[in-house]
Structure formats: structure tokens, C-alpha cells
Amino acid sequence: MPDFGYKDVAPEEKTRLVERVFTSVAQRYDLMNDMMSLGVHRLWKRRFVASCRLQQGDRLLDLAGGTGDIARLAAAHGAQVSVADINHAMLSVGRGRMDAEGRVDGLDWLQVNAEKLPFADRSFNHVTIVFGLRNVTHRDAALAEMHRVLKPGGRVHIMEFSKVGLPVLGKAYDAWSFQVMPRLGAAIARDKESYQYLAESIRRFPDQEALAGLLQQAGFENVGWENYSAGICAVHRGVRT
């Protein structure tokens, strides 16, 4: 049964609850990310996109692309980016911002479910999903879809919060997550409950080794991961052969 934070819920209930969370926080999502991570998420994302080794003209599917952070960076590397998100409010924020900046070339914006992608087999050179996989109701279905739409030799890149390797840092991170983040959510996004869910969902998500196993089960090869900030988040990659 899928989890919504520390609660186990029916699949349709998780989808509905996650929709409500991101519709609620969309307008202040990026500001909250800056506050919660003290700006470090921007460094993680730049490092992540640089390490994808994108080539001019590569087709990239950015799932849970929301407000467009990854799309902006990937387009600067010459990729043709399809930004996909199940949540209309998040897409509206991202597209509105990019349109206002005049960033329209090489970008498509699509409201789609990661578990049922409307793309032909072997369509993309890369698939990315950043801080989104834990919100997907059926992760195995989403990973199988990522594998299906990649070209042979194409790569999946997943950045997600993970298991902290240093016990002292882990304790401090727990205190920040459960004491500070919900209060920031209440003060800035006017939504304490959504950021309580965020903290809980991170703890319920598979750790580095378990997520690597899920990628292998989905058919990916050469699966590996790299920890960022001692495992506060981790980047997993795999290849479709």
C-alpha cells in the first residue's frame, strides 16, 4: 500500500493528497526550497545537471519538472526539454516564469502522469526526476515508463532525498526537518501540514541501496549513486541498453 508520509493510504488517496499538497505550495515552492535548504538546493541542481553530460540537441524528459529549475539549466546545455508534471499549478508557475524571461525555445510543457507517459518507446536521450519520485504513487510503474521511453544507451538521472551517512549530521537534519521546516511552511507558505508531509515522506523513501535495486528491477543497467551533502540527497543513474 502506498504511503503518504507516515500513513499508509489507498493508491487513489495518495494521488489526491499529493495533488492537494503541491497545488497549495506551488506559488511559494521555490522560496520555500531556498529557505529550507539555505540555498544549497541550487548548488545541488547545478552539479546534478552538469553531471548529466548533456549534448547539444539531446532530448530530455524532465519529470516532476514543476517550476522549471532543471529545465532552465538543461536548456543552457543545449538540450531540448520536455517539462512534465502531474500538477497543473506547478506547471503554471514554471511556464509563467520562463515565458516572462523569454525562455521559450527548446521547451515543451506537459501535464502528464509519470506512471503513464504519453510518449513513444525510445524517444529520449535522458530522463530526469528531481525530488519527485517519492511523491509518485506507483514508483515501479514510473521507473518502467522511464525505461520504456529512453533510447538504447539513454540514461535516467534521479535526485532524491536519501539516508544521511553521518550520525551527528543525521540528528541535526532530523531536528531541522521536523522542528523547523513545518514552522517555515506555516509562516511562508501558510501550510504547515504539507511540509510535515515532506519531512515524513523523506523518511519513508527507500535508501540509496534500495532505490538502486528498484532501478535494476525496472531493467536499468550500470546502476550507481552519488551522495550529495553526506547523503542528505543522492543522485542515482542507470542506463537503458
C-alpha positions, 0 to 999 in steps of 0.5 A: 500500500502506498504511503503518504508520509507516515500513513499508509493510504489507498493508491487513489488517496495518495494521488489526491493528497499529493495533488492537494499538497503541491497545488497549495505550495506551488506559488511559494515552492521555490522560496520555500526550497531556498529557505529550507535548504539555505540555498544549497538546493541550487548548488545541488541542481547545478552539479546534478545537471552538469553531471548529466553530460548533456549534448547539444540537441539531446532530448530530455524528459524532465519529470516532476519538472514543476517550476522549471529549475532543471529545465532552465539549466538543461536548456543552457546545455543545449538540450531540448526539454520536455517539462512534465508534471502531474500538477497543473499549478506547478506547471503554471508557475514554471511556464509563467516564469520562463515565458516572462524571461523569454525562455521559450525555445527548446521547451515543451510543457506537459501535464502528464502522469509519470506512471503513464507517459504519453510518449513513444518507446525510445524517444529520449536521450535522458530522463530526469526526476528531481525530488519527485519520485517519492511523491509518485504513487506507483514508483515501479510503474514510473521507473518502467515508463522511464525505461520504456521511453529512453533510447538504447544507451539513454540514461535516467538521472534521479535526485532524491532525498536519501539516508544521511551517512553521518550520525551527528549530521543525521540528528541535526537534519532530523531536528531541522526537518521536523522542528523547523521546516513545518514552522517555515511552511506555516509562516511562508507558505501558510501550510504547515501540514504539507511540509510535515508531509515532506519531512515524513515522506523523506523518511519513508523513501527507500535508501540509496541501496534500495532505490538502486535495486528498484532501478535494476528491477525496472531493467536499468543497467550500470546502476550507481549513486552519488551522495550529495551533502553526506547523503542528505540527497543522492543522485542515482543513474542507470542506463537503458541498453 
